[in-house]
């Protein structure tokens, strides 16, 4: 029991020292400094849904000028903190922002939908200020969170998506609607698209790949 307590105490201290996990892609980002930048390069900023994408279909990233900068479990304030080093400093043409579900789950504490929207808006504005085209992704459907019961994502995610769509319209940027293409009649993800109801299967990612490529190409 003492060993388990010590381990979790160590994790807590580590998170406190690098809350936004700035160290995760530090070496990978440094390696990119010596590689000529593709004029059509795209950074994918997100959480585990983005990070795991490379596991299910690594060729989607290796065969395209795409850079995966997803970190499992992250919320929008964490992404906002690392947005400069993991997006702006890589000088992409486009950034695809997929964020918000972990905020609703309360991974880093309670947040209102307005606060989530504002953090994503700040990422959009940072991208635009640095000549990067932002694409705002809808939050993927989820009927419930296995690790955080009682959060009602099936109700809150559609509300957040409406707010994000309005941001996209107001800013004149692309809104990438994964939700409508993937949701079942309960505002969740069907099992064939997400075994755990949150993280896409290979089939789920295949749907997302078609949609995101269309969104990226619409800006070229």
PyMOL commands that set and color helices and strands:
alter all, ss='L'
color gray80, all
select helices_A, chain A and resi 2-17+26-32+48-51+53-56+58-62+76-86+88-90+101-105+113-129+153-171+178-182+202-217
alter helices_A, ss='H'
color red, helices_A
select strands_A, chain A and resi 42-46+66-70+94-98+133-137+174-176
alter strands_A, ss='S'
color yellow, strands_A
deselect
rebuild
show_as cartoon
